[in-house]
Amino acid sequence: MAKPASPNVSTADRARWHLRFGWWSLLVFAGLGLTLEILHGFKVGAYLDVSNETRRLMWRLSHAHGALLGVVHIAYGLTVQSVTAITFSQTTSRSLVGASALLPTGFFLGGVSFYAGDPGVGVALVPVGAFLLLVALFRIARSL
């Protein structure tokens, strides 16, 4: 995908960028959800065994957060398009993109390798992504 818009790009182009990002995110994370359903349907032990409960949880959280953040991008793009009073901010945009990358990736990596029921070190990305999401949501709410 293309980088977020530069300062000389119109607000409409920036909104379209977030709409594209959101729809592509939904496609990717719906695909992850379908993959998880296939693992479940074929009773794959690496996913379903009781000893892999942490993996199941982390991967489901990755799927859910990725899909939800895709919807947030779509909502943000539509908001920027339709609300004339809102001012587009690179900080808000980058925070939202960072959250969309770090949250699902952290959950996914936390389930790739785990230790005695605790997620792997990749889960350390999650708090950073969550903070970026809160920054973006605060800035969006404040700009309205």
Secondary structure, DSSP 4 states (H G I P E B T S, - for coil): -PPPPPTTS-HHHHHHHHHHHHHHHHHHHHHHHHHHHHHHHTT-HHHHSGGGHHHHHHHHHHHHHHHHHHHHHHHHHHHHHH-TT----HHHHHHHHHHHHHHHHHHHHHHHS-BTTB--GGGGHHHHHHHHHHHHHHHHHHH-
